[in-house]
Amino acid sequence: MGTRRIFFNRLAIDAQIGILDHERGATQPLHVDAEIDLQGVDKPDHDGIQEVLDYRRLRECIIDECTRAHVNLLETLCDRLAQRLLDQFAEIASVRLRVAKPQAFADCAAVGIEVTANRMAVPPPTR
């Protein structure tokens, strides 16, 4: 068994996010970078999609969470997204997310939040 990392670079999503008046009721672009580490991964035996975690499913999950409703803070969105990925995909050991708002300020390319989350190891039962 080994490790495997699935990653997304600058997944572009239009989302309803922000605390300012002009951000409410409108969408704005977000760029999502994700590094998703899988646990207990074996090499595929037959080169079939059924043998791996299909990254299309991860992409759909990320887009759905980012577009489901207005969120005030990037911090809240990142935390919710990390938790949803861990809850929905048992294969994920850890996730690192970076969500950026490229139009937040005119004098920089983007501003954003980065979070990491790990699956909690289940402690051994006490006697």
ABEGO torsion letter per residue (X at the ends): XBBBBBBBBGBBBBBBBEABAAABGBBBBBBBBBBBBBBGBBBBAAGBAAABBBAAAAAAAAAAAAAABBBABAAAAAAAAAAAAAAABAABABBBBBBBBAAABAABABBBBBBBBBBBBBBBBBX
